[in-house]
Amino acid sequence: MPYKETAPEEFKKWEDSNPIGRLGKPAEIGHAVKFFFEDGSEFVNGVILPVDSGCVAGNF
């Protein structure tokens, strides 16, 4: 059973703490991964790409 259904209050806290007010979708992660397989990313290397809607921005 999904966490959203087994612990709805805790799940809502996670959503509310996210800068865009929801949790990420698997496809949103997939889009970032797909970028690295495209020709346009050939010059990109050694980068950490947080796909988290800004959750860790400024927390380094």
C-alpha positions as a printed NumPy array, in Angstrom:
array([[  0.   ,   0.   ,   0.   ],
       [  1.396,   3.451,  -0.905],
       [  2.758,   5.686,   1.842],
       [  0.244,   8.349,   0.838],
       [ -2.526,   5.988,   1.951],
       [ -0.865,   4.457,   5.007],
       [  0.358,   7.737,   6.536],
       [ -1.586,  10.589,   4.908],
       [ -0.648,  13.204,   7.534],
       [  3.076,  12.514,   7.166],
       [  2.775,  12.466,   3.376],
       [  1.021,  15.86 ,   3.457],
       [  3.901,  17.281,   5.561],
       [  6.376,  16.121,   2.902],
       [  4.315,  17.72 ,   0.148],
       [  3.885,  20.983,   2.044],
       [  7.608,  21.227,   2.811],
       [  8.466,  21.072,  -0.896],
       [  8.968,  24.475,  -2.589],
       [  6.378,  23.703,  -5.274],
       [  3.915,  22.106,  -2.846],
       [  4.053,  18.549,  -4.156],
       [  6.402,  15.629,  -4.495],
       [  8.168,  14.845,  -7.748],
       [  6.856,  12.44 , -10.347],
       [  8.98 ,   9.608, -11.765],
       [  8.736,  11.139, -15.242],
       [ 10.272,  14.373, -13.944],
       [ 13.324,  12.447, -12.778],
       [ 13.372,  10.611, -16.094],
       [ 13.499,  13.864, -18.065],
       [ 16.682,  14.88 , -16.248],
       [ 18.261,  11.472, -16.855],
       [ 17.243,  11.551, -20.521],
       [ 19.045,  14.886, -20.958],
       [ 22.4  ,  13.198, -20.351],
       [ 21.744,  10.754, -23.205],
       [ 20.98 ,  13.512, -25.711],
       [ 23.489,  15.125, -28.068],
       [ 23.052,  18.504, -26.384],
       [ 24.677,  17.24 , -23.186],
       [ 27.938,  16.091, -24.747],
       [ 29.938,  18.967, -23.234],
       [ 28.479,  18.547, -19.728],
       [ 30.557,  16.564, -17.258],
       [ 31.23 ,  16.399, -13.54 ],
       [ 27.959,  18.024, -12.535],
       [ 25.581,  17.209,  -9.73 ],
       [ 22.069,  17.906, -10.957],
       [ 19.59 ,  18.019,  -8.097],
       [ 16.126,  17.244,  -9.422],
       [ 14.242,  18.259,  -6.311],
       [ 12.287,  21.441,  -7.138],
       [ 14.745,  23.481,  -5.122],
       [ 14.609,  21.586,  -1.818],
       [ 18.373,  21.687,  -1.252],
       [ 19.065,  25.053,  -2.895],
       [ 21.22 ,  27.08 ,  -0.568],
       [ 21.755,  24.203,   1.86 ],
       [ 25.339,  23.448,   0.884]])
